[in-house]
Amino acid sequence: QVQLVESGGGLVQTGGSLRLSCAASGRTLSSYAMGWCRQAPGKEREFVAAISWNGGSTLYADSVKGRFTISRDNAKNTVYLQMNSLKPEDTAVYSCAATPSLYFNHVPSSPTGFDSWGQGTQVTVSS
């Protein structure tokens, strides 16, 4: 199973930017679809973004579309989430997730579509 470690979270003001990174070990990421999900206090974990094994397909939650960008560098075994125009409602613990690719453009669309998780990194957006 792949091990995932997130970094890059922190405190930022409304309108600011952060870039999250997810470093993988134990397996090469090139055969995995990857994604990011988040969980705010008292709420269920929600899907944020996902990317296919080769980066050719991406999917975003409506709430982040146009503001967040997911990308990957398989040579570095790392996935990124660039977050711009951050809002207080983006405050949550962000977790990186992975699942073996089932087909060429496989992109999970919900947290249940992933089977490996990182521990998460806190993102706090102040108003």
C-alpha atoms as one frame of an Amber mdcrd trajectory, in Angstrom:
protein
   0.000   0.000   0.000   1.192   3.510  -0.722   2.082   5.842   2.153   1.136
   9.502   1.771   2.437  12.551   3.653   0.944  16.011   3.177   2.612  19.363
   3.743   2.005  23.028   3.005  -0.988  23.794   5.162  -1.202  26.852   7.388
  -3.003  30.064   8.220  -3.827  32.491   5.422  -6.087  35.499   5.013  -9.146
  35.555   2.780  -8.064  35.901  -0.825  -4.669  34.374  -0.180  -3.020  31.283
  -1.656  -1.459  28.068  -0.443   0.084  25.093  -2.210  -0.311  21.683  -0.649
   2.055  18.843  -1.465   1.585  15.108  -1.057   4.687  12.930  -1.120   4.276
   9.210  -1.647   6.444   6.289  -0.628   6.169   2.537  -0.788   4.814   2.527
  -4.325   5.339   4.553  -7.458   2.445   6.948  -7.982   2.365   6.480 -11.739
  -0.189   3.672 -11.476  -2.503   5.530  -9.079  -5.285   8.012  -9.472  -4.801
  10.706  -6.833  -6.971  13.229  -5.103  -7.589  15.648  -2.282 -10.475  15.666
   0.140 -11.195  17.883   3.127 -13.054  17.728   6.407 -14.211  20.715   8.417
 -15.143  20.409  12.117 -18.542  18.795  12.547 -18.865  17.999   8.851 -18.376
  14.940   6.716 -15.285  14.490   4.580 -15.887  15.997   1.143 -14.276  15.568
  -2.243 -12.133  18.470  -3.467 -10.203  17.390  -6.567  -8.776  14.352  -8.340
  -6.338  13.601 -11.149  -5.773  10.562 -13.345  -2.540   8.558 -13.319  -0.958
  10.568 -16.130  -2.506  13.941 -15.317  -4.629  13.853 -18.441  -7.946  14.060
 -16.616  -8.931  16.160 -13.620 -12.123  16.670 -11.651 -13.081  19.387  -9.169
 -15.840  20.011  -6.680 -18.059  22.901  -7.784 -17.077  24.821  -4.653 -13.401
  25.010  -5.701 -13.631  25.020  -9.499 -11.697  27.932 -10.960  -9.791  28.539
  -7.710  -7.951  25.258  -7.043  -5.652  23.319  -9.370  -4.514  19.742  -8.870
  -1.324  18.536 -10.539   1.191  15.746 -10.239   4.840  14.988 -10.897   5.237
  11.232 -11.171   9.022  11.533 -11.397   8.980  13.098  -7.923   6.175  10.847
  -6.664   4.320  13.992  -5.582   0.868  15.482  -6.049   0.015  19.140  -5.529
  -3.027  21.259  -4.803  -2.661  24.932  -5.646  -5.328  26.897  -3.794  -6.015
  30.497  -4.796  -8.644  33.038  -3.746  -9.131  31.194  -0.484 -12.314  31.726
   1.520 -13.099  31.105   5.199 -15.326  28.201   4.134 -12.218  26.476   2.737
 -10.985  26.000   6.314 -10.555  22.263   6.919  -8.096  19.419   7.266  -6.988
  18.522   3.752  -6.027  14.922   3.077  -4.273  13.389   0.113  -5.711  10.137
  -1.220  -4.792   7.447  -3.722  -6.342   4.490  -5.462  -5.005   2.141  -8.153
  -6.112   3.252 -11.596  -8.891   1.024 -12.889  -8.821   2.342 -16.454  -7.015
   4.926 -18.559  -8.771   8.124 -17.394  -9.928   6.869 -14.023 -10.684   9.844
 -11.753 -12.573   9.169  -8.501 -15.335  11.646  -7.691 -15.929  10.998  -3.995
 -13.957  10.101  -0.867 -15.233   6.526  -1.123 -13.332   6.182  -4.405  -9.983
   6.194  -2.633  -8.395   3.522  -0.457  -5.142   5.062   0.826  -5.005   8.243
   2.870  -2.503  10.629   4.375  -2.912  12.043   7.875  -3.913  15.468   6.619
  -2.752  19.053   6.904  -4.701  21.916   8.453  -5.711  24.871   6.293  -7.205
  27.857   8.091  -8.517  30.887   6.215  -9.150  33.951   8.352 -11.770  36.537
   7.456
